Amino acid sequence: MGCLKKLVLASLVTTALCCGALLALWIWLGVEIIPNQIRDPRLLQDRSFDYIIVGAGTAGCVLANRLSENPNVTVLLVEAGDTFGAASIIPLISTAMQGTKYDWAFRTTPQKYSSHGLGNNQQLLPRGKGLGGSGQINYMLHFTGIREDFDRWERLGARDWSWHAMKPYLDKLNRAVDGEREDEDETSECNQQLTGEELYETNNHYASILSDSDKHGGSISFCSRKTTQIHPTAEGLYITEVDTRDSLLAKVFTEAPLELGSEYLFKPARYTIRNGIRWSSYHAYLRPAFRRPNLTILTSTSVAKVLFDETNRTKGILVQQATGNGPNAQSVTIAAKQEVILSAGALHTPQLLKLSGIGPKLELKRHGIALVHDSPLVGNNYFDHLNLPLFVSINATASVTMDKVLSVDTISQYLQHGQGVLATTAIAGIGSPRGGRFGIILFGMGSVDEQALRHVSNMKQDTFRAFFPSYQNTSQEGFLFLSTCHQPASRGAIFLRDRHIDSEPFFNPNYLKDRTDIECMIGAIRLAARTVRTAAFRRIGAHLHWPNVKRCSNFGPPVDGSQEEPSDRFLECILRTSALTGHHPGGTAAIGLHDEAVIDNQLRVNGVKGLRVVDASIFPAPVSGTPNSVVIAVAEKGSDIILQGAGD
């Protein structure tokens, strides 16, 4: 009996030590030592900087690096959040950051034309709060737009932002040239595996989670490729492409056009991931600049408004601590000697412009905000992508399931090799007609946790269970086809709730208000259904499950197992019930040529001096896919514009 007690005690002690070691490792991974970080804005009272950047998100990190390359100028980067925890570096669990202190956790207003299967008809709008912004909680898909996107910008008034003008900046992020060369070059380069020594570099902050034996041998099953280093002070983005030799879902997806026709372009997904770790603009641009003496990073601080002198020239910003703030929070003034640059994102930037006195005259008057410049389009032109999820079951072992995610082997594979399901976001491929207005995304999640997905989607229980019929089977193999319209025509607006920076504005994207968006997304849904019926997908037993939604029962769904096509009425109904935001807001401070445009082609705010905007709010129209890498390219071009202006 004594031996049994000792054995049990030893087991408990060993377990406790292992858990303690893992907890210590987890905490260490989430700690960043930033020499030039300040958390108390009072330490900068009455200080002045050449450039003040508001928002350390995707664009802000690029600007901070590029502007501080000149040691003769001083740069202040202001961020409401702080550093992200260790969970942010693991690709698959990015959604776990939503709804936490690292997320602004906005919601839309109740939607009239969509979201009927969501709680209170509201979409959730997660936005990253901390250094790296939404680039720390997104799905890391790498996409640099298509020629038509930027030529459309120019037609809408964004002079000097055409494909020809943007291409040098896009090429910094993507080695491919253009057109068909892009597909050929990427594939040939991607088939070269990297050795362990190339993968695990000694200057990688996270490399120590890997054993020494793994750092010096073997290869990785994903194609990892580093972009050309244009700026030696920035490490640059690292692009990981799903290898069709190792991903069955990616393989069958890219084979589907052989039957669908050459007019369709289906490609493996590409991520901004390095060695199985998230590699956002925070890692690629901001971290290399941490030790520059001319860069100051002020965190846990909200910018209440931009300040102007009597000539409408920017003279600085008014800030307050982000913790415990409110109408009575102590404010601190920080002066700008040259410019203030707003990079707070498409949801925050229009709010800050209005609070600073730049916006629609009547709206500002209603909230008692002194008018600096009547700019009626601030907060308008709000667009976003929608995705409709459709579940497809398969009879092959090829997807991410809850059982796999929670297995010891999965965790061990990730910690030892930076590989496995945790090293991806489960997205296997992206496809569309060439130059088409719509597309599909293959999201390789076979089973999902009901509470977790409802937590990040706001789906009602009956809606969730209609769209995910195998929700109780944690080993179910399958995937989701996300159908989307690349160029939605619906436009919404952002309005102030009151005159305080802490008050969440009213976000009304007006999803599916324009009927052409329904027609566009129906085209995407029918493409998804056709793709499932191709021989490539039939070989893995693919079966699309049309959702049996109560409010749509008069129109469908088709009888299970039949060859019947769903009616347009049925597809419209499920779209208006459960299409979910793609988390790609933009356009709320768009570039234009006319006097009423918020921004001119040099990214200067019209009606004032010394103030620019550099983030997705300047987009005149959406890009035909995920916008994060395009935001980086815009920030690179914006940096050059600012630096060239400083030399004039």
C-alpha distance (Angstrom), angle and dihedral (degrees) to the residues before:
residue distance angle dihedral
M1 . . .
G2 3.81 . .
C3 3.81 91.1 .
L4 3.81 91.0 50.4
K5 3.81 91.0 52.5
K6 3.79 91.2 49.4
L7 3.79 90.7 49.0
V8 3.81 92.1 50.2
L9 3.81 91.1 46.4
A10 3.80 91.9 49.1
S11 3.79 90.2 49.8
L12 3.79 91.6 50.5
V13 3.81 92.1 48.3
T14 3.80 91.6 48.1
T15 3.79 91.3 49.0
A16 3.80 91.6 48.3
L17 3.81 91.8 49.5
C18 3.81 92.1 48.9
C19 3.80 91.6 48.3
G20 3.81 90.2 47.1
A21 3.80 91.7 50.0
L22 3.80 91.7 49.3
L23 3.81 90.6 48.0
A24 3.81 90.9 49.8
L25 3.82 90.2 48.7
W26 3.81 90.6 48.7
I27 3.80 92.0 50.8
W28 3.82 91.8 46.6
L29 3.79 91.9 51.6
G30 3.80 89.5 55.4
V31 3.81 95.3 51.1
E32 3.80 120.4 96.3
I33 3.80 122.6 -174.0
I34 3.81 106.7 -146.6
P35 3.82 111.7 180.0
N36 3.80 95.1 -165.3
Q37 3.82 97.2 45.0
I38 3.81 122.3 121.8
R39 3.80 123.4 -175.0
D40 3.80 99.9 -177.3
P41 3.83 114.0 69.3
R42 3.82 90.8 -162.2
L43 3.79 87.6 75.5
L44 3.81 87.7 66.9
Q45 3.80 97.2 47.8
D46 3.82 109.2 148.6
R47 3.83 91.4 -3.5
S48 3.80 117.8 139.6
F49 3.80 132.8 -147.0
D50 3.78 133.1 -173.3
Y51 3.80 92.4 -128.6
I52 3.79 129.0 20.8
I53 3.80 116.6 -165.5
V54 3.81 115.6 -162.9
G55 3.80 111.0 -152.8
A56 3.81 128.4 25.1
G57 3.79 96.2 -142.8
T58 3.79 128.3 120.2
A59 3.82 94.7 -55.0
G60 3.80 96.8 34.5
C61 3.81 92.9 57.6
V62 3.81 90.9 53.3
L63 3.81 92.5 47.6
A64 3.80 92.8 48.4
N65 3.78 91.1 54.4
R66 3.78 97.6 43.7
L67 3.80 98.1 43.3
S68 3.81 93.7 45.7
E69 3.81 92.5 52.9
N70 3.79 86.0 89.5
P71 3.83 104.5 74.7
N72 3.80 90.3 -158.6
V73 3.80 94.6 68.8
T74 3.80 128.9 66.0
V75 3.80 121.2 -134.9
L76 3.79 129.9 -166.4
L77 3.82 119.6 -163.4
V78 3.83 113.7 -164.4
E79 3.82 122.0 -162.7
A80 3.81 129.8 175.3
G81 3.81 92.9 -148.2
D82 3.78 132.9 46.1
T83 3.81 134.1 -132.6
F84 3.80 118.9 -38.5
G85 3.77 122.5 -115.7
A86 3.78 128.0 -109.6
A87 3.81 93.0 -88.0
S88 3.80 90.3 71.4
I89 3.81 93.6 67.5
I90 3.83 94.7 57.5
P91 3.81 106.3 83.8
L92 3.80 101.9 -150.9
I93 3.80 96.4 51.8
S94 3.80 95.6 51.0
T95 3.80 91.0 115.9
A96 3.81 88.9 59.3
M97 3.81 86.9 74.7
Q98 3.80 91.5 62.5
G99 3.77 115.1 102.7
T100 3.81 92.5 19.1
K101 3.80 130.9 105.4
Y102 3.81 87.2 -83.3
D103 3.81 91.2 65.0
W104 3.81 128.4 70.7
A105 3.83 83.9 -148.1
F106 3.80 97.1 -153.7
R107 3.81 123.8 178.6
T108 3.77 132.1 -154.3
T109 3.76 121.6 -119.7
P110 3.84 112.3 -96.5
Q111 3.79 104.6 -69.9
K112 3.80 120.9 -125.8
Y113 3.79 100.3 -164.0
S114 3.82 101.5 33.5
S115 3.82 146.8 13.3
H116 3.83 94.5 62.6
G117 3.80 90.8 146.9
L118 3.80 93.3 53.5
G119 3.79 128.3 86.8
N120 3.81 108.7 -80.0
N121 3.82 88.5 -12.2
Q122 3.83 88.5 -78.4
Q123 3.79 129.8 139.6
L124 3.79 119.8 -146.2
L125 3.80 114.9 -122.2
P126 3.81 108.9 -160.4
R127 3.82 113.7 -166.4
G128 3.79 123.3 179.3
K129 3.81 115.0 -110.4
G130 3.79 110.4 -160.0
L131 3.79 142.6 40.0
G132 3.80 105.4 -27.8
G133 3.80 94.1 24.6
S134 3.79 118.0 -152.4
G135 3.81 88.5 -9.8
Q136 3.81 85.4 76.9
I137 3.81 96.2 57.0
N138 3.81 103.8 29.9
Y139 3.81 130.0 99.3
M140 3.82 92.4 -100.9
L141 3.81 95.7 -131.3
H142 3.79 111.1 168.4
F143 3.79 115.1 -140.3
T144 3.79 127.7 148.5
G145 3.79 100.3 -166.1
I146 3.79 130.0 -112.9
R147 3.78 130.6 -88.5
E148 3.82 92.7 -101.7
D149 3.83 91.7 57.5
F150 3.78 95.2 62.3
D151 3.79 96.2 36.7
R152 3.80 86.0 54.2
W153 3.83 88.4 53.4
E154 3.79 89.9 55.2
R155 3.80 92.3 49.0
L156 3.81 88.2 53.1
G157 3.80 91.5 55.0
A158 3.81 104.9 -84.7
R159 3.79 95.4 129.3
D160 3.83 113.4 -166.9
W161 3.83 90.8 19.7
S162 3.81 97.1 93.5
W163 3.80 124.4 125.3
H164 3.79 89.9 -93.1
A165 3.82 91.6 52.5
M166 3.82 94.8 44.4
K167 3.79 98.1 42.1
P168 3.85 97.0 86.3
Y169 3.81 89.8 55.0
L170 3.78 93.7 44.6
D171 3.80 89.4 49.8
K172 3.79 89.6 57.9
L173 3.79 86.9 63.4
N174 3.76 97.1 37.3
R175 3.80 125.6 34.7
A176 3.81 94.1 -154.2
V177 3.77 117.7 106.4
D178 3.80 108.3 -142.7
G179 3.78 146.1 -73.1
E180 3.77 115.8 6.9
R181 3.80 92.6 -9.2
E182 3.79 87.5 67.9
D183 3.79 93.4 63.1
E184 3.79 95.5 43.4
D185 3.78 96.7 45.3
E186 3.78 94.8 46.1
T187 3.79 92.9 50.3
S188 3.78 95.3 48.3
E189 3.80 93.6 46.2
C190 3.78 91.9 44.2
N191 3.77 95.1 58.1
Q192 3.80 91.3 68.6
Q193 3.79 111.4 96.9
L194 3.78 121.1 -144.7
T195 3.78 125.2 -130.3
G196 3.77 124.2 -122.2
E197 3.81 92.1 -104.7
E198 3.81 90.7 55.8
L199 3.79 92.2 47.1
Y200 3.78 102.5 47.9
E201 3.78 109.3 49.0
T202 3.77 121.0 -173.2
N203 3.80 92.9 -125.7
N204 3.82 92.3 58.7
H205 3.80 107.5 113.2
Y206 3.79 91.2 -150.3
A207 3.81 99.5 43.3
S208 3.80 93.3 98.1
I209 3.80 91.8 73.7
L210 3.81 85.1 74.2
S211 3.77 125.3 78.0
D212 3.80 119.1 -111.5
S213 3.77 91.9 -115.8
D214 3.81 90.4 58.5
K215 3.79 92.9 51.7
H216 3.77 94.6 60.8
G217 3.75 106.2 42.4
G218 3.75 147.8 29.6
S219 3.78 129.3 35.0
I220 3.77 139.2 -103.5
S221 3.79 125.3 -108.5
F222 3.79 94.1 -135.9
C223 3.76 122.8 76.3
S224 3.78 106.8 -115.4
R225 3.76 118.9 -171.4
K226 3.78 131.5 175.6
T227 3.78 120.1 -143.5
T228 3.77 123.0 -125.1
Q229 3.80 111.5 -77.6
I230 3.78 104.1 -122.5
H231 3.80 93.1 163.9
P232 3.81 111.4 40.3
T233 3.82 92.0 -157.6
A234 3.81 90.4 62.3
E235 3.78 118.9 65.1
G236 3.81 91.1 -147.3
L237 3.76 132.9 -138.9
Y238 3.78 120.7 -55.8
I239 3.78 115.9 -144.6
T240 3.80 121.6 -152.5
E241 3.78 117.9 -167.8
V242 3.78 123.6 -162.2
D243 3.80 107.4 -109.9
T244 3.79 111.5 -131.5
R245 3.81 89.3 -152.4
D246 3.80 89.8 65.6
S247 3.81 102.4 30.0
L248 3.80 113.9 66.2
L249 3.80 91.4 -169.5
A250 3.80 92.0 53.3
K251 3.80 89.7 46.8
V252 3.80 96.6 53.5
F253 3.81 90.7 40.7
T254 3.80 93.4 56.2
E255 3.83 90.5 44.9
A256 3.82 93.2 55.8
P257 3.86 95.1 82.9
L258 3.81 88.8 62.9
E259 3.80 84.5 74.4
L260 3.80 100.8 25.6
G261 3.80 92.7 53.9
S262 3.79 140.5 -101.0
E263 3.80 91.5 -82.9
Y264 3.82 88.2 76.7
L265 3.79 123.4 80.9
F266 3.82 115.2 -159.5
K267 3.80 116.4 176.0
P268 3.80 136.6 177.8
A269 3.79 113.0 -101.4
R270 3.79 119.5 -97.6
Y271 3.78 123.9 -152.4
T272 3.79 137.9 -170.0
I273 3.80 90.5 -119.0
R274 3.79 127.8 133.7
N275 3.82 120.2 -162.1
G276 3.79 91.2 -21.1
I277 3.83 92.5 -50.3
R278 3.79 128.7 111.0
W279 3.81 109.1 -100.7
S280 3.79 108.3 -167.6
S281 3.80 129.7 162.6
Y282 3.80 85.7 -86.1
H283 3.81 89.8 65.2
A284 3.80 96.6 35.2
Y285 3.81 99.5 43.9
L286 3.80 115.7 9.7
R287 3.80 102.0 43.9
P288 3.83 93.7 55.4
A289 3.82 87.6 56.1
F290 3.80 96.7 50.4
R291 3.80 95.5 105.8
R292 3.79 99.1 44.9
P293 3.81 107.6 121.2
N294 3.81 92.2 -147.5
L295 3.84 93.3 58.2
T296 3.81 120.6 79.9
I297 3.80 120.5 -172.9
L298 3.80 113.9 -156.2
T299 3.82 112.1 -168.4
S300 3.81 135.7 178.8
T301 3.79 86.9 36.8
S302 3.81 131.2 121.4
V303 3.78 122.4 -150.8
A304 3.81 106.2 -134.7
K305 3.80 95.6 -170.7
V306 3.78 146.5 -33.9
L307 3.83 115.1 -99.2
F308 3.81 125.2 -136.4
D309 3.79 134.9 -168.6
E310 3.82 125.9 -132.3
T311 3.82 91.0 -81.0
N312 3.84 92.4 54.8
R313 3.78 91.5 -108.1
T314 3.79 117.6 142.8
K315 3.77 111.3 -106.2
G316 3.81 101.1 172.2
I317 3.79 146.0 -64.1
L318 3.79 136.9 -76.8
V319 3.80 112.4 -134.0
Q320 3.79 138.9 179.2
Q321 3.78 135.8 -175.0
A322 3.79 111.3 -83.1
T323 3.82 93.4 -141.3
G324 3.76 117.0 80.2
N325 3.77 92.5 -5.3
G326 3.77 129.3 149.8
P327 3.79 140.1 130.4
N328 3.81 90.6 -43.7
A329 3.81 97.1 46.1
Q330 3.79 116.5 128.6
S331 3.80 110.7 -102.0
V332 3.79 127.5 -147.5
T333 3.81 127.4 -160.8
I334 3.81 119.9 -140.8
A335 3.79 118.7 -174.0
A336 3.81 127.4 -134.5
K337 3.79 116.8 -150.8
Q338 3.80 96.5 -169.8
E339 3.81 116.9 5.0
V340 3.78 147.0 -13.7
I341 3.82 114.6 -143.3
L342 3.80 120.2 -161.4
S343 3.80 112.9 -146.6
A344 3.77 97.5 155.3
G345 3.81 95.0 125.4
A346 3.79 135.2 -105.7
L347 3.81 93.2 -66.0
H348 3.80 100.6 42.9
T349 3.81 102.5 35.0
P350 3.84 96.2 66.3
Q351 3.80 89.5 47.1
L352 3.80 91.1 53.0
L353 3.80 92.8 45.7
K354 3.80 90.8 53.5
L355 3.81 93.9 45.6
S356 3.83 86.6 52.2
G357 3.81 91.5 55.5
I358 3.82 99.3 -97.7
G359 3.79 112.5 118.5
P360 3.81 145.0 64.1
K361 3.78 108.0 -16.6
L362 3.80 97.0 -135.8
E363 3.82 94.2 47.6
L364 3.81 92.1 51.3
K365 3.81 91.3 46.8
R366 3.81 90.6 51.7
H367 3.81 90.0 58.0
G368 3.80 95.7 41.5
I369 3.82 94.7 -112.0
A370 3.79 116.5 152.4
L371 3.79 110.4 -116.4
V372 3.81 116.7 -119.1
H373 3.81 97.5 165.0
D374 3.81 130.9 -3.2
S375 3.82 102.7 -127.1
P376 3.83 107.2 165.3
L377 3.82 96.3 -174.8
V378 3.82 97.1 59.7
G379 3.81 106.0 119.7
N380 3.82 93.5 11.6
N381 3.83 128.3 106.4
Y382 3.84 88.6 49.7
F383 3.83 108.3 172.0
D384 3.78 135.2 171.4
H385 3.79 139.2 169.8
L386 3.79 122.8 -108.2
N387 3.81 125.9 -151.1
L388 3.79 126.2 -159.3
P389 3.84 111.7 -153.9
L390 3.82 117.5 -144.3
F391 3.81 119.1 -178.3
V392 3.80 120.2 -132.1
S393 3.81 119.5 -171.7
I394 3.82 121.1 -152.0
N395 3.81 135.1 -171.9
A396 3.82 95.8 -137.9
T397 3.79 129.9 88.3
A398 3.78 98.4 -114.3
S399 3.81 111.9 110.7
V400 3.77 141.4 73.0
T401 3.79 113.0 -93.3
M402 3.78 132.6 179.5
D403 3.80 90.4 -113.0
K404 3.80 91.0 55.7
V405 3.81 94.2 45.5
L406 3.80 92.6 52.5
S407 3.81 96.6 43.9
V408 3.79 122.7 112.6
D409 3.83 90.3 -130.2
T410 3.81 91.3 58.5
I411 3.80 92.9 51.4
S412 3.80 91.9 45.1
Q413 3.81 92.5 48.6
Y414 3.79 90.9 52.3
L415 3.81 96.2 46.2
Q416 3.79 94.0 45.2
H417 3.79 102.4 38.0
G418 3.82 108.7 11.2
Q419 3.81 87.2 -120.8
G420 3.78 140.7 111.6
V421 3.78 133.8 58.9
L422 3.82 93.6 -39.6
A423 3.82 90.0 59.6
T424 3.82 93.5 63.9
T425 3.78 138.1 47.4
A426 3.83 90.4 -124.6
I427 3.81 92.7 -111.6
A428 3.80 106.8 132.7
G429 3.79 104.7 177.3
I430 3.79 149.7 -4.9
G431 3.80 125.0 -145.6
S432 3.78 143.3 173.7
P433 3.78 142.8 148.5
R434 3.79 108.1 -75.7
G435 3.78 105.9 -86.2
G436 3.80 88.6 -3.8
R437 3.80 126.3 156.0
F438 3.81 93.2 -129.1
G439 3.78 140.0 40.3
I440 3.80 147.6 172.1
I441 3.79 133.4 -120.3
L442 3.81 122.8 -154.1
F443 3.80 107.7 -140.3
G444 3.79 106.4 -171.9
M445 3.81 100.6 -148.9
G446 3.79 109.6 130.5
S447 3.78 96.8 179.4
V448 3.77 130.6 18.3
D449 3.77 136.1 -168.3
E450 3.80 108.3 -107.5
Q451 3.78 96.8 -145.0
A452 3.81 93.3 44.6
L453 3.81 95.3 50.0
R454 3.79 94.1 42.6
H455 3.80 87.7 49.6
V456 3.82 92.1 58.1
S457 3.83 97.5 35.6
N458 3.83 104.0 36.7
M459 3.82 89.2 -134.6
K460 3.78 117.3 163.8
Q461 3.80 113.9 -117.9
D462 3.81 96.1 -109.4
T463 3.81 91.0 47.4
F464 3.79 92.5 50.6
R465 3.79 93.4 49.1
A466 3.80 92.2 48.2
F467 3.81 91.7 54.6
F468 3.84 95.4 38.7
P469 3.83 105.7 41.8
S470 3.83 93.6 171.4
Y471 3.80 94.6 51.0
Q472 3.83 92.3 131.3
N473 3.82 95.0 51.5
T474 3.83 107.3 86.7
S475 3.83 92.3 -174.5
Q476 3.82 96.6 49.2
E477 3.79 112.2 135.8
G478 3.79 117.6 -143.4
F479 3.77 144.9 89.2
L480 3.79 143.8 -123.2
F481 3.76 124.9 -111.9
L482 3.79 107.7 -148.2
S483 3.80 109.8 -156.8
T484 3.79 116.6 -158.4
C485 3.80 143.3 172.2
H486 3.80 109.9 -128.5
Q487 3.80 95.9 -157.1
P488 3.81 108.7 34.0
A489 3.80 113.9 -170.4
S490 3.81 96.6 -156.4
R491 3.78 114.8 105.2
G492 3.77 130.6 -167.5
A493 3.78 138.6 176.0
I494 3.81 144.4 -127.2
F495 3.81 119.6 -131.3
L496 3.79 131.5 -172.9
R497 3.79 118.3 -108.2
D498 3.80 91.3 -158.3
R499 3.80 139.6 -35.7
H500 3.83 97.5 -76.1
I501 3.81 123.7 99.8
D502 3.84 91.0 -141.5
S503 3.80 93.2 60.6
E504 3.80 114.1 94.4
P505 3.81 110.8 -122.8
F506 3.80 124.0 -130.0
F507 3.82 108.0 -93.2
N508 3.80 113.2 -161.8
P509 3.82 112.7 169.0
N510 3.84 92.6 171.0
Y511 3.80 91.4 -138.1
L512 3.84 112.7 -153.8
K513 3.80 94.3 0.5
D514 3.80 89.9 130.8
R515 3.79 109.7 66.4
T516 3.80 92.8 -144.5
D517 3.83 87.1 71.4
I518 3.81 89.2 61.6
E519 3.81 91.0 51.3
C520 3.81 90.8 46.8
M521 3.80 94.1 50.4
I522 3.80 92.5 45.1
G523 3.80 86.2 58.3
A524 3.80 88.9 54.6
I525 3.82 92.7 47.9
R526 3.79 92.0 51.4
L527 3.81 89.6 49.4
A528 3.83 88.9 53.5
A529 3.81 90.6 50.7
R530 3.82 92.0 48.5
T531 3.80 90.7 48.9
V532 3.81 92.0 53.5
R533 3.81 88.9 54.0
T534 3.83 94.6 54.6
A535 3.80 118.9 110.5
A536 3.80 91.3 -112.3
F537 3.79 91.9 60.6
R538 3.81 94.9 38.3
R539 3.81 87.7 60.6
I540 3.81 89.8 65.5
G541 3.80 92.9 43.8
A542 3.80 95.8 -108.0
H543 3.81 114.0 -174.2
L544 3.80 123.1 178.3
H545 3.82 114.6 -141.2
W546 3.80 111.4 -149.4
P547 3.82 108.2 -149.2
N548 3.79 116.3 -109.4
V549 3.80 97.4 -140.9
K550 3.80 115.4 179.3
R551 3.81 96.0 -141.7
C552 3.84 89.5 52.0
S553 3.82 97.2 45.4
N554 3.83 93.6 108.4
F555 3.81 89.5 64.4
G556 3.82 103.7 37.6
P557 2.96 158.3 -127.5
P558 3.81 106.2 -122.1
V559 3.79 115.6 -109.1
D560 3.81 108.0 -84.8
G561 3.79 111.4 -101.2
S562 3.79 94.6 16.2
Q563 3.78 125.6 117.7
E564 3.80 90.9 -128.0
E565 3.78 115.7 132.9
P566 3.82 116.2 -131.8
S567 3.78 115.0 -111.4
D568 3.79 122.6 -110.9
R569 3.82 88.1 -117.1
F570 3.81 90.7 57.9
L571 3.79 93.3 46.9
E572 3.79 91.5 48.4
C573 3.79 90.0 50.7
I574 3.81 95.4 52.0
L575 3.81 89.7 44.7
R576 3.78 91.8 54.5
T577 3.81 88.8 45.2
S578 3.78 105.3 48.2
A579 3.80 115.6 3.3
L580 3.82 106.1 133.4
T581 3.77 131.5 -148.6
G582 3.78 116.3 -94.2
H583 3.83 88.8 -145.9
H584 3.81 91.9 -120.1
P585 3.84 106.2 125.0
G586 3.78 118.1 169.9
G587 3.79 147.9 136.8
T588 3.81 98.7 68.1
A589 3.83 95.0 124.7
A590 3.78 99.5 24.3
I591 3.79 130.1 -173.8
G592 3.78 115.6 -111.5
L593 3.80 143.9 157.5
H594 3.80 99.5 -130.8
D595 3.81 124.8 85.8
E596 3.81 93.7 -108.5
A597 3.82 93.0 57.0
V598 3.79 112.9 113.1
I599 3.81 95.0 -137.3
D600 3.80 133.7 28.0
N601 3.79 124.0 -140.8
Q602 3.83 90.6 -89.3
L603 3.83 88.9 58.8
R604 3.82 90.7 -110.8
V605 3.80 117.8 144.8
N606 3.78 108.0 -115.5
G607 3.80 117.4 -119.8
V608 3.81 96.6 27.3
K609 3.80 138.5 61.4
G610 3.78 131.2 -124.3
L611 3.82 96.7 21.2
R612 3.82 126.9 108.8
V613 3.79 137.0 170.6
V614 3.81 122.2 -140.8
D615 3.81 114.2 175.3
A616 3.81 140.4 76.3
S617 3.80 92.1 -64.5
I618 3.84 88.8 78.9
F619 3.85 93.2 61.7
P620 3.83 108.8 114.1
A621 3.83 89.2 -157.4
P622 3.82 136.9 2.6
V623 3.78 124.6 -83.0
S624 3.80 114.9 -120.6
G625 3.78 95.3 -105.1
T626 3.78 140.6 -1.4
P627 3.84 110.4 -9.9
N628 3.82 104.3 -156.7
S629 3.81 97.5 97.9
V630 3.81 90.4 42.9
V631 3.83 88.3 55.3
I632 3.82 88.0 55.0
A633 3.82 90.4 51.5
V634 3.82 90.5 48.2
A635 3.81 89.4 51.3
E636 3.81 90.7 49.9
K637 3.80 90.9 51.6
G638 3.80 90.6 42.5
S639 3.81 90.2 53.3
D640 3.80 90.6 53.9
I641 3.80 90.9 48.9
I642 3.81 91.3 51.5
L643 3.81 93.9 45.9
Q644 3.80 92.4 47.1
G645 3.80 89.6 50.0
A646 3.80 90.5 51.7
G647 3.79 89.7 55.9
D648 3.81 94.6 51.4
